[in-house]
């Protein structure tokens, strides 16, 4: 009976391993011999090479180290790191790929394909565009914050989980899906880095796998309002001296039959949480005037943003997918861009903003 139980237990374990998609190759590793990687930072190196960096997170009480290598291939970098560090680096815990802006402008297809075909790397790995010297920032942080790389990952995970729309969050699976959608263009978050800071700047637009341009501040807030179903915890409009909180939006687009124009209607709900202007917003008429100013301002800025996308020949809002019909022939990417470049825009915001009031009884 004991032998039967042991055989059944082994059969269950083998079944679990096979159904979980684990590699059939057995690697003999003990925890003291490995070092999981949280991020890879990739930028342009000398003579067309890749410059790859990571921080080795120790599993014992030792000082963290920055490892940097110039290689021809991404996988080669992982192998070369193992030759200069006494623990074997494991990619299974990699959660972020930080791509330097200069490299992203030349194309990220090879990096994306390499990551997609690696069974050890999760497709929920976050992709980030970095402007500035990230290695200098790392060196400066090593002596200040022992777990800064983990904190960065937790920040991205937080804004993805709670869907606040404060920043663009894109993982490997989402980028890949948009990249291979004929009538859409990918986006990625942009972070600006200096020796002492690492801060969110805006959203980068891609044409296929190449970075074309990026937007920040108000344009980035408009992207959050129009492009997804998140809400903005804070929508600040300094030009009108007003801050709107808990903003929710519902955007709808409609084409003309010949694709010569598109109308965008955005319903926007929220409440005024700060106002430093001259209007007495507890007065209904003056509150209505402020609503009109917000409406006019957002319509103008949204129209300008759409025209910027036209100039860059990108469609990050995936507007082209709206042309798909059950029985019609889909447009090619080239056909859609010809329509998109000449399209006229009509933008209409419907503002439902509550006045600033004291909620205490």
C-alpha positions in Angstrom: 0.0 0.0 0.0 2.9 2.3 0.8 4.4 1.8 -2.6 1.1 2.5 -4.3 0.8 5.8 -2.4 4.3 6.9 -3.3 3.7 6.0 -7.0 0.5 8.0 -7.0 2.3 11.0 -5.4 5.1 10.9 -8.0 2.5 10.7 -10.8 0.8 13.8 -9.4 4.1 15.7 -9.2 5.1 14.8 -12.7 1.6 15.9 -14.0 1.9 19.3 -12.3 5.4 19.9 -13.8 4.2 19.0 -17.3 1.0 21.0 -17.2 2.8 24.1 -15.8 4.9 24.4 -18.9 8.2 24.0 -17.1 11.3 23.2 -19.1 12.0 19.5 -19.4 15.7 20.2 -18.8 16.8 19.8 -15.2 19.1 22.5 -13.8 21.0 21.7 -10.6 20.9 24.9 -8.6 20.9 25.6 -4.9 19.7 28.9 -3.6 23.2 30.0 -2.6 24.4 29.6 -6.2 21.8 31.8 -8.0 21.0 35.5 -8.1 17.6 36.5 -9.6 17.5 39.5 -11.9 14.8 42.2 -11.4 15.6 44.4 -14.4 17.7 44.8 -17.5 18.8 48.2 -18.7 19.6 48.3 -22.4 21.2 51.2 -24.4 23.4 51.8 -27.4 27.0 50.7 -27.0 30.1 51.3 -29.0 30.4 50.1 -32.6 26.8 49.0 -32.9 26.9 46.9 -29.7 24.3 46.8 -26.9 25.2 48.1 -23.5 23.4 46.0 -20.9 23.3 46.7 -17.2 21.7 45.2 -14.1 22.0 45.2 -10.4 22.7 41.9 -8.7 20.3 41.5 -5.8 22.3 39.5 -3.2 20.6 36.7 -1.2 23.0 37.2 1.7 24.2 40.3 3.5 26.5 41.8 1.0 26.7 45.1 -0.9 24.8 45.3 -4.2 26.8 45.6 -7.4 26.1 47.2 -10.8 27.1 44.9 -13.7 27.6 46.4 -17.1 28.6 44.7 -20.3 28.9 45.7 -24.0 27.7 42.8 -26.2 26.3 42.1 -29.7 23.3 40.1 -28.5 21.0 40.3 -25.5 21.4 36.6 -24.5 25.1 37.0 -24.8 25.0 39.6 -22.1 23.4 37.2 -19.6 26.1 34.6 -20.4 28.9 37.1 -20.0 27.6 38.4 -16.7 27.8 34.8 -15.3 31.5 34.8 -16.2 32.2 37.8 -14.0 29.9 37.1 -11.1 30.2 34.1 -8.7 26.4 33.4 -8.8 24.5 32.3 -11.8 22.0 35.0 -12.9 18.4 33.8 -13.3 16.0 35.6 -15.6 12.8 34.1 -14.1 12.2 37.1 -11.8 13.0 39.7 -14.4 10.1 42.3 -14.1 11.4 45.3 -16.0 13.1 46.1 -19.3 14.4 49.7 -19.4 15.2 50.8 -22.9 17.2 53.9 -23.6 15.5 56.5 -25.8 18.3 56.4 -28.4 18.1 52.7 -28.9 14.3 52.8 -29.0 14.4 55.2 -32.0 16.3 52.6 -34.0 13.9 49.8 -33.2 13.2 47.3 -30.4 11.9 44.4 -32.5 14.9 42.1 -31.8 14.7 42.8 -28.1 11.0 42.1 -28.0 11.3 38.8 -30.0 14.1 37.6 -27.8 12.1 38.1 -24.6 9.0 36.6 -26.1 10.7 33.4 -27.0 12.3 33.0 -23.5 10.1 30.6 -21.5 11.6 31.8 -18.2 10.5 35.4 -18.6 6.9 36.4 -17.9 5.0 38.3 -20.5 3.9 40.7 -17.7 7.4 42.1 -17.7 7.1 46.0 -17.8 8.6 47.9 -20.6 9.9 51.4 -20.0 11.6 54.1 -22.1 14.4 56.0 -20.2 15.8 59.4 -21.1 19.1 60.2 -19.4 22.0 58.2 -17.9 20.4 55.4 -16.0 23.7 53.8 -15.0 24.8 57.0 -13.3 21.5 57.0 -11.4 22.0 53.4 -10.3 25.5 54.1 -9.0 24.2 57.0 -7.0 21.3 54.9 -5.5 23.4 51.9 -4.5 24.7 53.7 -1.4 21.3 55.2 -0.5 18.5 52.7 -1.1 19.4 49.0 -1.0 16.2 47.9 -2.8 15.5 50.8 -5.1 15.0 48.4 -8.1 12.3 46.5 -6.3 10.6 49.8 -5.3 10.6 50.9 -8.9 8.9 47.6 -9.8 6.3 48.0 -7.0 5.5 51.5 -8.3 4.7 50.2 -11.8 2.7 47.4 -10.4 0.7 49.7 -8.1 -0.4 52.0 -10.9 -1.3 49.1 -13.1 -3.3 47.4 -10.4 -5.4 50.4 -9.3 -5.8 51.7 -12.8 -5.6 55.3 -11.8 -4.5 56.6 -15.1 -1.7 58.6 -13.6 0.9 57.1 -15.9 1.0 54.8 -18.9 1.8 51.2 -17.9 2.6 48.6 -20.6 3.8 45.1 -20.2 5.5 42.8 -22.8 2.2 41.0 -23.8 0.3 44.3 -24.3 3.2 45.8 -26.4 3.5 42.7 -28.5 -0.3 42.5 -29.1 -0.4 46.1 -30.3 2.8 45.8 -32.3 1.3 43.0 -34.4 -2.1 44.7 -34.8 -2.2 46.1 -38.3 -4.3 49.2 -37.5 -2.7 50.3 -34.2 0.6 51.6 -32.9 2.2 50.8 -29.6 2.9 53.2 -26.7 5.3 53.0 -23.7 5.9 55.1 -20.6 8.8 57.5 -20.6 10.9 58.2 -17.5 13.4 61.0 -17.2 16.5 60.1 -15.2 19.2 62.2 -13.7 21.9 61.5 -11.1 19.4 62.0 -8.2 16.0 61.4 -9.6 13.9 58.9 -11.7 10.5 60.5 -12.6 7.6 59.8 -14.9 7.6 62.2 -17.9 4.9 61.0 -20.3 3.9 58.6 -23.1 6.1 57.5 -26.1 4.5 56.8 -29.5 5.9 54.1 -31.7 5.6 53.5 -35.5 5.8 49.7 -35.6 8.9 49.1 -33.4 10.5 52.5 -33.6 10.0 55.4 -31.2 8.7 58.4 -33.1 8.0 60.9 -30.4 6.6 61.5 -26.9 4.1 63.7 -25.1 4.0 64.9 -21.5 2.0 67.0 -19.0 -1.4 68.1 -20.4 -1.1 66.0 -23.6 -0.3 62.9 -21.5 -3.3 63.6 -19.3 -5.5 63.8 -22.4 -4.1 60.4 -23.6 -5.1 58.9 -20.2 -8.6 60.4 -20.6 -9.2 59.3 -24.2 -7.3 56.1 -24.6 -8.5 53.9 -21.7 -11.1 53.3 -19.1 -9.0 54.4 -16.2 -9.8 57.4 -14.1 -7.6 60.3 -13.3 -7.2 60.9 -9.6 -6.1 64.5 -10.4 -6.5 66.5 -13.6 -4.6 69.7 -13.2 -5.2 72.6 -15.6 -2.8 75.4 -14.5 -3.9 77.6 -17.4 -7.3 77.9 -15.8 -6.1 77.7 -12.2 -8.2 74.7 -11.5 -7.7 71.1 -10.4 -10.4 68.5 -11.0 -10.4 65.3 -8.9 -11.7 61.8 -9.4 -12.2 62.4 -13.1 -13.9 59.7 -15.2 -14.3 59.9 -18.9 -16.1 58.1 -21.6 -14.8 58.6 -25.2 -16.7 57.7 -28.4 -15.4 58.1 -32.0 -17.4 58.0 -35.2 -16.1 58.2 -38.8 -17.7 59.8 -41.8 -18.5 57.3 -44.6 -15.6 58.3 -46.7 -13.1 58.4 -43.8 -12.5 62.1 -44.4 -13.4 63.2 -40.9 -13.8 61.8 -37.4 -15.9 63.1 -34.5 -14.7 62.5 -30.9 -17.1 62.9 -28.0 -15.8 62.8 -24.5 -18.1 62.8 -21.4 -16.1 64.0 -18.4 -17.3 63.8 -14.8 -15.4 65.0 -11.8 -15.4 67.5 -8.9 -13.4 70.7 -8.5 -10.9 70.1 -5.7 -8.9 73.3 -6.1 -9.5 76.7 -7.7 -7.3 79.8 -7.6 -9.0 81.9 -10.2 -11.3 84.9 -10.1 -14.7 83.3 -10.5 -17.1 82.6 -7.6 -17.7 79.0 -8.5 -20.5 78.6 -5.9 -22.5 80.9 -8.1 -24.3 78.8 -10.8 -23.6 81.2 -13.6 -19.9 81.6 -12.9 -19.6 77.9 -12.4 -21.2 77.4 -15.9 -18.6 79.9 -17.3 -15.8 77.9 -15.8 -17.2 74.7 -17.3 -17.3 76.4 -20.7 -13.6 77.4 -20.3 -12.6 73.9 -19.4 -14.6 72.5 -22.3 -13.0 74.9 -24.8 -9.5 74.3 -23.4 -9.7 70.5 -23.6 -11.3 70.6 -27.1 -8.5 72.7 -28.4 -5.7 70.7 -26.7 -7.2 67.4 -27.8 -7.5 68.6 -31.4 -3.8 69.8 -31.4 -2.8 66.4 -30.0 -4.6 64.5 -32.8 -2.9 66.7 -35.4 0.5 66.0 -33.8 -0.3 62.2 -34.2 -1.1 62.9 -37.9 2.2 64.7 -38.4 4.1 61.8 -36.8 2.0 59.3 -38.8 1.1 57.3 -35.7 -2.2 56.0 -34.4 -1.7 55.3 -30.7 -5.4 55.5 -29.9 -5.9 52.5 -32.3 -8.6 54.6 -34.1 -8.0 52.5 -37.3 -9.5 49.4 -35.6 -12.9 51.1 -35.6 -13.0 50.7 -39.4 -13.2 46.9 -39.1 -16.6 45.5 -39.9 -17.9 41.9 -39.8 -18.3 41.5 -43.6 -16.1 44.3 -45.0 -12.6 43.9 -46.3 -10.1 45.3 -43.7 -7.9 48.3 -44.6 -4.2 47.7 -44.8 -1.9 49.8 -42.7 -0.8 51.8 -45.7 -4.4 52.5 -46.7 -5.4 53.6 -43.2 -2.4 56.0 -42.9 -3.4 57.7 -46.1 -6.8 58.4 -44.6 -5.4 59.3 -41.2 -3.0 61.9 -42.6 -5.8 63.9 -44.2 -8.5 63.3 -41.7 -10.3 66.3 -40.1 -11.3 66.3 -36.5 -14.4 67.4 -34.6 -13.9 67.2 -30.8 -16.7 67.7 -28.3 -16.3 67.5 -24.5 -19.3 67.3 -22.3 -18.3 68.5 -18.9 -20.1 67.5 -15.7 -18.0 69.0 -12.9 -19.3 69.6 -9.3 -18.3 72.8 -7.5 -15.8 73.1 -4.7 -17.7 72.6 -1.4 -17.0 71.8 2.2 -18.2 68.2 2.7 -18.0 68.4 6.5 -21.3 68.8 8.4 
